[in-house]
Amino acid sequence: MRNVSKVFSNGTLALKDMSLDVERGEFLSLLGPSGCGKSTALRIIAGLGGASSGKIDWPSSKINARGLPEGDIGFVFQEPTLMPWQTVFGNVYLPLRLTGVPKSDARPRIMEILASVGLADFADAYPRELSGGMKMRVSIARALVTKPKLLLMDEPFAALDEITRQKLNDDVLRLWKQSGVTVIFVTHSVFESAYLSNRIVVMKARPGQVYADLSLQATTGERNAEYRTSEQYRATTQEVSEALHDAIHAGGGTH
């Protein structure tokens, strides 16, 4: 992101001169108070909304007519956004169908990605038959089935109970390591960002800007149940929490 600003039609300044470099293979969380522009930034990166000024650079991708990297982005929304009349298989097939991939050719890839999220036995089920966590797994599978270079996730687990959320956090980390995909993950949870990320960008309250850029590369060991109770995790969450507190104060906002 190069000095990206966003002014909505009602005059709200959501982002102001926001600059951010994301490295290949990173798991980067955007953390900040509600209304600080995290989701706005993510949607601009995805091409779901334009910047009022500034630009998005894609230095290592083939760019299409819309200024976006071709086939390189997967997006997981806050809600699963599944088509209720389609099966799990049909929902995951959608992005491939839109690019003209025949169902017979797509089937092995779809079944592989469903197996990776633990839903191989639910390919013929409909969304109404699934729990909230299972629906989100379908959404993640749909985003990954095109094998994107960049996976954008907009607070995907915010509405789930804590146990389901922790399980999905572990699933996402496993998929990230297996696929090598770059992840930008929007959250307002200090604990979630500290658990998932190897880098956390803390944004200050509106207008959104980068306030702090924290590297967690030095974290040792596996991110698992044991890590959740470790002194290292406690210290990391404290560091992140303090940065968020300072960002809120600097932006004059409230959490």
N, C-alpha and C positions, 0 to 999 in steps of 0.2 A: 504494500500500500504506500503510495507516494502522496503525502499531504492531502489526504482524502477528507473532504467536508461533505456534509449532507444536510440540506435544509428542506423540510417537508412543506407541502403546499399551504399548511396553516401557519407557517412562519417559524416552526420549531427547529432550532439548530441542534441536530442529534449528534453529529460528529464535527470536529473542527481540527483541520490540519493533522489528521491521524496518519502516522507513518509506521510501518511494521514490515520487517523481513521475516519470512518463514523458511526454514531450511528443510531440505528433502529428508523424510523419515522422522521428523519431529512429532511428538505428541504435545501440542501446545494448547493450553486452556486460556480462554479469555474470561477473566473474572472481574466482576464489578457490581456495584449496587444496581437495583432495579431501575430501568430507564436510562442507563448510562450509554446505550448505543451498541452493546455487544451484538445483539441479533441484527441490528441495522448493518454493522460492519460485515457480519457473516453473509448477509443477503447480497451486499454489494460485491463481495468476493465471488459469490455464486452466480452473479449476473441476474439475480431476481429483482434488482433495483439499481438504478444508476447513481453515481456520485454527482453531487452538484459541482464540485471542483476536485482537482487531483486525479489520479489514475491508478489502475491496477496493472502491474507488470507481470508478465509470464515469460521469464527469460528462457525457459527450456522446453517450451511447448509449441506445437503448431496451433496458430490462432485462427479461429473461424471468422465469418463476417460480422458476428456480434462482439468480437473482441475477446472471446473466451477460448480456453484450451479445448480442443476437440476431444470429447469423451473422457476427459481427465477428472471430472468432478462427480462425487456422490454426495447426496444431501439427506440427512436424517432430521426431520422436523420435530417440534415439541410434541405433536400428536402423531400417531402412526400413519394417518392419512391413507388408509387402505380402502380399496374398492370393495364394498360389501357384497357385490354380486359375483366377485371373482374368488376362486380358491386361493390358498396360500401360494400354490404353484403359479397361478395366473397373475397374482400381484407381483411376484418376484420376476416373472417373465416380462412384465410391462416395458421396462427400459430397453430390453433386447428386441421386443416386438416393434417398438417405435423406430428402431434402427434397421428393421428389415431382416432380423435373424429368424429363420424358420424355427418353429417350436421343436422339431425333431433334433435340430442342431443344438438348440439351447438346453435341451433337457439334461444332458450330463452336467453342464455347468451349474444349472439351477439346483439339481439334486446335491451336488457337491457343496454349494454354499448353504443350502438348508441343513445339511449334515453338520456343517461347521458351527451353526448356531443352535444345534440340538433340535431341529424341527423336521428331520427327514421323514418321520412317521406321520407328519401332519400336512403333507403336500396337498391332499385332497380336502382338507378342512376349510371351512369358511370363517372369516373374521369373527362372526358372532359366537363361534364355538371356542374362541381363544381367550385366555386371560390377558390382562393389560401388558404383562411382561412378555408374553408370547407374541402379541401384536407388535410390540416394539422390536422383537427379534426379527420378525418378518420385514419390518421397515429397514432394519440394518442389512439384512440379506439382500433386499432390493437395491440398496445403495451400493453394495459391494459386488453385485453380480456382473457389472460391467468392467470390473477390475480397474477402478479409478486410481489415479496417482494421489488425489487429494480427497479426503473424506471430511465433510463439514457436518457438525452435529450441534443442533440448537437446543440445549437443555432437554435432551431426549428422555431423561429419567426423572424429571422434576415431579411428575404426578404419581410416581410409583411408591409403594411402601419400601421401607428401609432394607428389608431382607432381599426383596427382588432387585432393588437398586444396586446393592452390593454384588449380587450375582451377575448382573449385566455389566457392571464396572469390570469385573474379572473377565467376562466374555470379550468385551471390547479390547482390553489389554492383550488378551491372547490372540485375537484376530489381527490387531495392529502388529504384533511381533511376527505372526505367520506371514502376513501379506506385504509388510514393508511400506504400507500406505502412510502418507502424511496425514495427520489428524489435526483439525482445529475444532476445539470443543468448547462451546459456550456454557457456562454454569454460573450460578451465584452461590455455590456451596464451596466454602473453604476446604472442607474435608474431602469432597469429591475431587477438586482440582489437585490437592496435595497428593492424593492417592494415585491418580491416573497419569499425571503429566511428567514430562522431563523438562518442561518450561512453562511458566505461568506469566501471562501478561495481565497486570492489574490495570483496569481502566478507572479513571476518575469520573465523577458524576457529570451529567450533561452540562456542556457539550463534551461528548466522549473523546478522550485522548489517552494515549499510553501514559500511565503514571509510574509504573514500576515493571521491570522485566527481570523475573527471577528464574535462574537456572537451577534445576534439580538433578543435573547430570550426575552429581556425586553420590546420589542415593544408592546404597548397596543392598544386595539381596533381592529376592523376589517380592513383588507386590502381592501379598496374600493375607490370610487371616492373621498370621503371626506378625506381619508388618503393621497391621492396623493397631496393634497393641504395643508397638515398639517405641522406644524413646526417640528414635530418629523421626518417626512419623509425627509424634507429639511436637517435637521441635520444629519440624517443617510447617505443621499447621499453625503454630504460634507465629512463625516468621510471616507466613502468608496472611494470617489474620491481622497482624500489625500493619502490613502494607495496605491491606484493604481499608482498615480504619483510617489510615493517613490519607488514602485516596478519596475517601468519602469526605473527610474534613477539607481537603484541598479543593474539592469540587463544590463544596457548600451544600451537598445533598444529604439525604437521609436514606438509610438502608430499608 
